[in-house]
Amino acid sequence: MINVARYHLVQPVLFVTLPLAILAFLFAVNAARGGDTWRDGLAVIFLYFFIMGVQRAGGRWLPFGLALGATRRSFYAGTALLGVSMSLVYGLVIAGLQAIERATGGWGLSITFFRVPYLLNGPWYATWLTSFVGLSALFVYGMWYGIVNRRWGMLGLLAFVAVQVPAGIAVAFARTWSGVGGPHPSLSVLGLTGVLAALTVVILAGGHATIRRATV
């Protein structure tokens, strides 16, 4: 697992420099807007982790890793380990920047870039935990997408997306219905984080089962 994680880090810029550069750019754009709130910018980092999961599990990294002697099991575990580790670090980064944002009155411009209502607006440890779990979930979810595409191609990927549409509609409906009586759902942030953590375990199991027969 450790060797596979190190194998992915032969291009550290993709895991270290680029995400921080994206975050800095989005923050600068937000500040240039005059200090108004633009919370969607922070979501780009979460999307980036999903894309990295797809690329690491479904791109050229898998066949080349197997050619170097890794097994499918060790490749999957090592890739997931790297994603979860990086999620832990970036969760701390988000929590730290949020603390600075509060202490400086929104960087002196009333900016709430790192404070997202309901999701990321509590104590630092809650922000860190929710960010960590959210980034991890999206990374391993992206891995599963990449593996499905590797094993069954575009048709299989489209079918994989199609079977998730009813669940997505149900979640959206539940979120809308819960907001009828107020601005926030009844589930607490930490409760939602726990549900997301359990879902991450399910996603990990699904990806592991899929990669066992993935072609290279």
PyMOL commands that set and color helices and strands:
alter all, ss='L'
color gray80, all
select helices_A, chain A and resi 2-8+12-14+17-32+40-58+61-67+72-103+106-110+124-162+165-178+189-211
alter helices_A, ss='H'
color red, helices_A
deselect
rebuild
show_as cartoon
